[in-house]
């Protein structure tokens, strides 16, 4: 992966340093994550940023560590069909 040097406001780096520590990322990784969330949010203005962030984090999760989706209850149309 290639790198590029950029000038970024010190207050943003300070905030990234704090968030990176809490989320077990490097400062560079935190800034990259924020950039990805921001880009996805601009591309999908109807989605909440928290949903986008959680979706991006789940995509980075190894498949073997993921939990399959299990609905809490069956849709009503399916429960009626099984009762008939």
C-alpha positions in Angstrom: 0.0 0.0 0.0 1.4 3.4 -0.9 1.3 6.4 1.5 0.9 10.1 0.9 1.8 12.9 3.3 -1.0 15.4 4.1 -1.4 18.4 6.3 -4.3 17.9 8.7 -5.4 20.2 11.4 -3.9 19.3 14.8 -7.3 19.3 16.5 -8.5 16.6 14.1 -5.4 14.6 14.8 -5.9 15.0 18.5 -9.6 13.8 18.2 -8.4 10.9 16.0 -5.7 10.0 18.6 -8.4 9.8 21.3 -10.9 7.8 19.1 -8.1 5.5 17.8 -7.1 4.5 21.4 -10.7 3.7 22.3 -11.3 1.7 19.1 -8.0 -0.1 19.0 -6.8 1.6 15.8 -3.8 3.6 14.8 -4.3 7.3 14.3 -3.8 6.8 10.6 -6.4 4.0 10.6 -8.9 6.1 12.5 -8.6 9.0 10.0 -8.9 6.5 7.1 -12.0 5.0 8.8 -13.6 8.4 9.3 -12.9 9.2 5.6 -14.6 6.0 4.5 -17.6 6.7 6.7 -17.8 10.2 5.4 -17.6 9.1 1.8 -20.2 6.4 2.3 -22.5 8.9 4.1 -22.2 11.3 1.2 -23.0 8.5 -1.2 -26.0 7.4 0.9 -27.5 10.5 2.5 -30.6 8.5 3.6 -28.6 6.2 5.9 -27.5 7.3 9.5 -23.7 7.6 9.9 -23.8 5.2 12.8 -25.3 2.5 10.5 -22.7 3.2 7.9 -19.9 2.9 10.5 -21.2 -0.3 11.9 -21.6 -1.8 8.4 -18.0 -0.9 7.5 -16.8 -2.4 10.7 -18.7 -5.6 10.1 -17.3 -5.9 6.5 -13.8 -5.8 8.1 -14.7 -8.6 10.5 -13.3 -12.1 9.5 -16.1 -14.4 8.2 -15.4 -17.1 10.8 -15.9 -14.5 13.6 -19.3 -13.3 12.3 -22.6 -14.3 13.7 -25.4 -15.4 11.3 -28.5 -13.2 11.3 -31.4 -14.9 13.1 -34.7 -13.0 13.1 -36.4 -12.6 16.5 -39.7 -13.9 15.2 -41.1 -15.2 11.9 -43.1 -12.8 9.7 -46.8 -13.1 10.2 -47.3 -14.5 6.7 -45.0 -17.4 7.5 -46.5 -18.2 10.8 -50.0 -18.3 9.3 -48.8 -20.6 6.5 -47.2 -23.0 9.0 -50.3 -23.1 11.2 -52.6 -24.0 8.3 
